[in-house]
Each structure stands twice: as structure tokens, then as C-alpha cells.
């Protein structure tokens, strides 16, 4: 039987200082939003930043067992948090526009206002 990564140690490492990666992901998204000229409501900004924080945490646990230098892990985690919400939006759009099992294209639902 093979043993996977020790996630208990990963959780302890996250408590000691890995949580900062979530802040880096959120800060990266905030910086990206601040340099755009697009106007969005505050709730949209909050959702994007929180999504970046969550993606930063998930990325931390995905990258933690890899044998990489710390600087590379930091870059991966920061960029995953910064670009993650757009990637998730793209994946959702791809699934919404994908044909169903009968081969017909699905109708997209109306957006909330």
C-alpha cells in the first residue's frame, strides 16, 4: 500500500504560516482589479477576492507535497489566486455551452440582475 502526502503535517504547516498564501492570492486579485478601468459593484469585487483566497488555500494543499523551491511555490500560489476566478468562470461557461447527451446545445440561463 502506498502512502500519500501527509496532510496532517500540511495542515500544521498551514497554521504556522501557510495561510499567508491565501492573503497573497486575494491581494493579487485586488491589485488586478484596481488597475482595470471596468466598473463593478462592491459585491462583485468581494466575490472575486474571496474566490481568490479560497483558490489560494486549495492551491497551497495541492502544491505542498511537491519538491519545489519555496520561491517557485510562492509564484504558483500567488498567480493561481490572482487568475483563478477567471479560470473558474471560463470552465463554467464551457460546461454551460457544451452539448448535452442528446447532442443538442443547452440553453443558457438568464443572468441574475
MARBA-3410 file (N, C-alpha, C, O; in Angstrom, 1 decimal):
113
0.8,-1.2,0.0,0.0,0.0,0.0,0.9,1.2,0.0,1.8,1.4,0.8 ~ 0.6,2.2,-0.9,1.4,3.4,-1.0,0.8,4.4,-0.1,-0.4,4.5,0.1 ~ 1.6,5.2,0.5,1.1,6.3,1.3,1.2,7.6,0.6,2.2,7.9,-0.1 ~ 0.2,8.4,0.7,0.1,9.7,0.0,0.8,10.7,0.9,1.4,10.4,1.9 ~ 0.7,12.0,0.5,1.3,13.1,1.3,0.6,13.1,2.7,-0.5,12.8,2.9
1.4,13.6,3.6,1.0,13.7,5.0,0.2,15.0,5.1,0.8,16.1,5.4 ~ -1.1,15.0,5.0,-1.9,16.2,5.0,-2.0,16.7,6.4,-2.3,17.9,6.6 ~ -1.9,15.9,7.4,-1.9,16.4,8.8,-0.7,17.4,9.0,-0.8,18.4,9.6 ~ 0.5,17.0,8.5,1.6,17.9,8.5,1.4,19.1,7.7,1.8,20.2,8.0 ~ 0.7,19.0,6.6,0.3,20.1,5.7,-0.6,21.1,6.5,-0.4,22.3,6.4
-1.5,20.6,7.2,-2.5,21.4,8.0,-1.7,22.2,9.0,-1.9,23.4,9.3 ~ -0.8,21.5,9.7,0.0,22.1,10.8,0.9,23.2,10.1,1.1,24.3,10.7 ~ 1.5,22.9,9.0,2.3,23.9,8.3,1.5,25.1,7.9,1.9,26.2,7.9 ~ 0.2,24.8,7.4,-0.7,25.9,7.0,-1.0,26.8,8.2,-1.0,28.0,8.1 ~ -1.2,26.2,9.4,-1.5,27.0,10.6,-0.3,27.9,11.0,-0.5,29.0,11.4
0.9,27.3,10.8,2.1,28.1,11.2,2.4,29.2,10.3,3.1,30.2,10.7 ~ 2.0,29.2,9.0,2.3,30.4,8.2,1.9,30.2,6.7,2.0,31.1,5.9 ~ 1.3,29.1,6.4,0.8,28.8,5.0,-0.4,29.7,4.7,-0.7,29.9,3.5 ~ -1.1,30.1,5.7,-2.3,30.9,5.5,-2.0,32.2,4.7,-2.9,32.8,4.1 ~ -0.7,32.6,4.8,-0.4,33.9,4.1,-0.6,33.7,2.6,-0.8,34.7,1.9
-0.5,32.5,2.1,-0.7,32.3,0.6,-2.1,32.7,0.2,-2.3,33.2,-0.9 ~ -3.1,32.5,1.1,-4.4,33.0,0.8,-4.5,34.5,0.7,-5.2,35.0,-0.1 ~ -3.8,35.2,1.6,-3.7,36.6,1.5,-3.0,37.1,0.3,-3.5,38.1,-0.3 ~ -2.0,36.4,-0.1,-1.3,36.8,-1.4,-2.2,36.6,-2.6,-2.2,37.5,-3.5 ~ -3.0,35.5,-2.6,-3.9,35.4,-3.7,-4.9,36.4,-3.8,-5.2,37.0,-4.8
-5.5,36.8,-2.6,-6.5,37.8,-2.5,-5.9,39.2,-2.9,-6.5,40.0,-3.5 ~ -4.7,39.4,-2.4,-4.0,40.7,-2.7,-3.7,40.8,-4.2,-3.8,41.9,-4.7 ~ -3.3,39.7,-4.8,-3.0,39.7,-6.2,-4.3,40.1,-7.0,-4.2,40.8,-8.0 ~ -5.4,39.5,-6.6,-6.7,39.8,-7.3,-7.1,41.2,-7.0,-7.6,41.9,-8.0 ~ -6.9,41.7,-5.8,-7.3,43.1,-5.5,-6.4,44.1,-6.4,-6.9,45.0,-6.9
-5.1,43.8,-6.5,-4.3,44.6,-7.3,-4.7,44.6,-8.8,-4.7,45.6,-9.4 ~ -5.1,43.4,-9.3,-5.5,43.3,-10.6,-6.8,44.1,-10.9,-7.0,44.7,-11.9 ~ -7.7,44.0,-9.9,-9.0,44.8,-10.0,-8.8,46.3,-10.0,-9.5,47.0,-10.6 ~ -7.8,46.7,-9.2,-7.5,48.1,-9.0,-7.0,48.8,-10.3,-7.2,49.9,-10.5 ~ -6.2,48.0,-11.1,-5.6,48.6,-12.3,-6.5,48.5,-13.5,-6.2,49.0,-14.6
-7.7,47.9,-13.4,-8.6,47.8,-14.5,-9.5,49.1,-14.6,-9.6,49.7,-13.5 ~ -10.0,49.4,-15.7,-10.9,50.6,-15.9,-12.4,50.2,-15.8,-13.2,51.1,-15.9 ~ -12.6,48.9,-15.6,-14.0,48.5,-15.5,-14.7,48.8,-14.2,-14.0,48.7,-13.2 ~ -15.9,49.2,-14.3,-16.7,49.5,-13.0,-17.6,48.3,-12.7,-18.3,47.8,-13.5 ~ -17.4,47.8,-11.5,-18.2,46.7,-11.0,-18.7,47.0,-9.6,-18.1,47.8,-8.9
-19.9,46.4,-9.2,-20.3,46.7,-7.8,-19.4,46.0,-6.8,-18.6,45.2,-7.1 ~ -19.5,46.5,-5.5,-18.7,46.1,-4.4,-18.8,44.6,-4.2,-17.9,43.9,-3.8 ~ -20.1,44.0,-4.4,-20.3,42.6,-4.1,-19.5,41.8,-5.1,-19.0,40.7,-4.8 ~ -19.4,42.2,-6.4,-18.6,41.5,-7.4,-17.1,41.5,-7.0,-16.5,40.4,-7.1 ~ -16.6,42.6,-6.5,-15.2,42.7,-6.1,-15.0,41.7,-4.9,-14.0,41.0,-4.8
-15.9,41.7,-4.0,-15.8,40.9,-2.8,-15.8,39.4,-3.2,-15.0,38.6,-2.7 ~ -16.7,39.0,-4.1,-16.8,37.6,-4.5,-15.5,37.2,-5.2,-15.0,36.1,-5.0 ~ -15.0,38.1,-6.0,-13.7,37.8,-6.7,-12.5,37.6,-5.8,-11.8,36.7,-5.9 ~ -12.5,38.5,-4.8,-11.4,38.4,-3.8,-11.5,37.2,-3.0,-10.5,36.5,-2.7 ~ -12.7,36.9,-2.5,-12.9,35.7,-1.7,-12.7,34.4,-2.5,-12.1,33.4,-2.0
-13.0,34.4,-3.8,-12.7,33.2,-4.6,-11.2,33.1,-4.7,-10.7,32.0,-4.7 ~ -10.5,34.2,-4.9,-9.0,34.1,-4.9,-8.4,33.6,-3.7,-7.5,32.8,-3.7 ~ -9.0,33.9,-2.5,-8.5,33.4,-1.3,-8.7,31.9,-1.2,-7.8,31.2,-0.8 ~ -9.9,31.5,-1.5,-10.2,30.0,-1.5,-9.3,29.3,-2.4,-8.8,28.2,-2.1 ~ -9.1,29.8,-3.6,-8.3,29.1,-4.6,-6.8,29.1,-4.1,-6.1,28.1,-4.3
-6.4,30.2,-3.4,-5.0,30.2,-2.8,-4.8,29.1,-1.8,-3.8,28.4,-1.8 ~ -5.9,28.8,-1.0,-5.8,27.8,0.0,-5.8,26.4,-0.6,-4.9,25.5,-0.3 ~ -6.6,26.2,-1.6,-6.7,24.9,-2.3,-5.4,24.7,-3.1,-4.8,23.5,-3.1 ~ -4.8,25.7,-3.7,-3.5,25.6,-4.4,-2.4,25.2,-3.4,-1.5,24.5,-3.7 ~ -2.5,25.8,-2.2,-1.5,25.5,-1.2,-1.4,24.0,-0.9,-0.3,23.4,-0.9
-2.5,23.4,-0.7,-2.6,22.0,-0.4,-2.2,21.1,-1.6,-1.8,20.0,-1.4 ~ -2.4,21.6,-2.8,-2.1,20.9,-4.0,-0.6,21.0,-4.2,0.0,20.0,-4.7 ~ 0.1,22.1,-3.9,1.5,22.3,-4.2,2.4,21.8,-3.0,3.5,21.6,-3.2 ~ 1.8,21.7,-1.8,2.6,21.5,-0.6,3.5,20.2,-0.7,4.6,20.3,-0.4 ~ 2.9,19.1,-1.2,3.8,17.9,-1.2,4.9,17.9,-2.4,5.7,17.0,-2.4
4.8,18.8,-3.3,5.8,18.8,-4.4,7.2,19.2,-3.9,7.3,20.1,-3.0 ~ 8.2,18.7,-4.5,9.6,19.0,-4.2,10.0,20.2,-5.1,10.6,20.0,-6.2 ~ 9.6,21.4,-4.7,9.9,22.6,-5.4,10.6,23.6,-4.5,10.4,23.6,-3.3 ~ 11.4,24.5,-5.0,11.9,25.6,-4.2,10.8,26.5,-3.7,9.8,26.6,-4.4 ~ 11.0,27.1,-2.6,10.0,27.9,-2.0,9.5,29.1,-2.9,8.3,29.4,-2.9
10.5,29.7,-3.6,10.1,30.8,-4.4,9.2,30.4,-5.5,8.3,31.1,-5.9 ~ 9.4,29.2,-6.1,8.5,28.7,-7.2,7.1,28.4,-6.6,6.1,28.7,-7.3 ~ 7.0,27.8,-5.4,5.7,27.6,-4.8,5.0,28.9,-4.6,3.8,29.0,-4.8 ~ 5.7,29.9,-4.1,5.1,31.2,-3.9,4.6,31.8,-5.2,3.4,32.3,-5.2 ~ 5.3,31.7,-6.2,4.9,32.3,-7.5,3.6,31.5,-8.0,2.7,32.1,-8.5
3.6,30.2,-7.9,2.5,29.4,-8.4,1.3,29.7,-7.6,0.2,29.9,-8.1 ~ 1.4,29.9,-6.2,0.3,30.1,-5.4,-0.3,31.5,-5.6,-1.5,31.7,-5.6 ~ 0.6,32.5,-5.8,0.1,33.9,-6.0,-0.6,34.0,-7.3,-1.7,34.6,-7.4 ~ -0.1,33.4,-8.4,-0.7,33.5,-9.7,-2.0,32.7,-9.7,-2.9,33.1,-10.4 ~ -2.0,31.6,-9.0,-3.3,30.8,-9.0,-4.4,31.5,-8.4,-5.5,31.5,-8.8
-4.1,32.2,-7.3,-5.1,33.0,-6.6,-5.5,34.2,-7.4,-6.7,34.6,-7.5 ~ -4.6,34.8,-8.1,-4.8,36.0,-8.9,-5.7,35.7,-10.1,-6.6,36.5,-10.5 ~ -5.4,34.6,-10.8,-6.1,34.3,-12.1,-7.2,33.2,-11.9,-7.9,32.9,-12.9 ~ -7.3,32.6,-10.7,-8.3,31.5,-10.5,-9.7,31.9,-10.8,-10.4,31.0,-11.5 ~ -10.2,33.0,-10.4,-11.7,33.3,-10.6,-12.0,33.3,-12.1,-13.1,32.8,-12.5
-11.1,33.9,-12.9,-11.4,33.9,-14.4,-11.3,32.5,-15.0,-12.1,32.2,-15.9 ~ -10.4,31.7,-14.5,-10.4,30.3,-15.0,-11.6,29.6,-14.6,-12.1,28.8,-15.4 ~ -12.1,29.7,-13.4,-13.4,29.1,-13.0,-14.5,29.6,-13.8,-15.3,28.8,-14.3 ~ -14.6,30.9,-14.1,-15.7,31.4,-15.0,-15.6,30.8,-16.4,-16.6,30.4,-16.9 ~ -14.4,30.6,-16.9,-14.2,30.1,-18.2,-14.7,28.6,-18.2,-15.4,28.2,-19.2
-14.3,27.8,-17.2,-14.7,26.4,-17.2,-16.2,26.3,-17.1,-16.8,25.5,-17.7 ~ -16.9,27.2,-16.3,-18.3,27.2,-16.1,-19.0,27.5,-17.5,-19.9,26.8,-17.8 ~ -18.5,28.5,-18.2,-19.0,28.8,-19.5,-18.9,27.7,-20.5,-19.8,27.5,-21.3 ~ -17.7,27.0,-20.4,-17.5,25.8,-21.3,-18.6,24.7,-21.0,-19.1,24.1,-22.0 ~ -18.9,24.5,-19.8,-19.8,23.5,-19.4,-21.3,23.9,-19.8,-22.1,23.1,-20.2
-21.5,25.2,-19.6,-22.9,25.7,-19.9,-23.1,25.7,-21.4,-24.3,25.5,-21.9 ~ -22.1,25.9,-22.2,-22.2,25.9,-23.7,-22.0,24.5,-24.3,-22.1,24.4,-25.6 ~ -21.7,23.5,-23.5,-21.4,22.2,-24.1,-22.7,21.5,-24.5,-23.8,21.7,-23.8 ~ -22.7,20.7,-25.5,-23.9,19.9,-25.8,-24.3,18.9,-24.8,-23.4,18.4,-24.1 ~ -25.6,18.6,-24.6,-26.0,17.6,-23.7,-25.8,16.2,-24.3,-25.2,16.1,-25.4
-26.3,15.2,-23.6,-26.1,13.8,-24.1,-26.8,13.5,-25.4,-26.3,12.6,-26.1 ~ -27.8,14.3,-25.7,-28.5,14.0,-27.0,-27.9,14.8,-28.2,-28.3,14.6,-29.3 ~ -26.8,15.5,-27.9,-26.2,16.3,-29.0,-26.7,17.6,-29.2,-26.2,18.4,-30.1 ~ -27.8,18.0,-28.5,-28.3,19.4,-28.7,-27.6,20.4,-27.7,-27.2,20.0,-26.6 ~ -27.5,21.6,-28.2,-26.9,22.6,-27.4,-27.8,23.0,-26.3,-29.0,23.3,-26.5
-27.3,23.2,-25.1,-28.1,23.6,-23.9,-28.4,25.1,-24.1,-27.6,25.9,-24.6 ~ -29.6,25.5,-23.5,-29.9,26.9,-23.5,-29.3,27.5,-22.2,-29.5,26.9,-21.1 ~ -28.7,28.6,-22.3,-28.1,29.2,-21.2,-29.2,29.9,-20.4,-30.1,30.4,-20.9 ~ -29.0,29.9,-19.1,-30.0,30.5,-18.2,-29.8,32.0,-18.2,-28.7,32.5,-18.5 ~ -30.9,32.7,-17.9,-30.7,34.2,-17.9,-29.9,34.6,-16.6,-30.0,33.9,-15.6
-29.1,35.6,-16.8,-28.3,36.1,-15.7,-29.2,36.8,-14.6,-30.2,37.4,-15.0 ~ -28.7,36.7,-13.4,-29.4,37.5,-12.3,-29.1,38.9,-12.5,-28.0,39.3,-13.0 ~ -30.0,39.8,-12.1,-29.8,41.2,-12.2,-29.4,41.7,-10.8,-29.2,42.9,-10.7
END
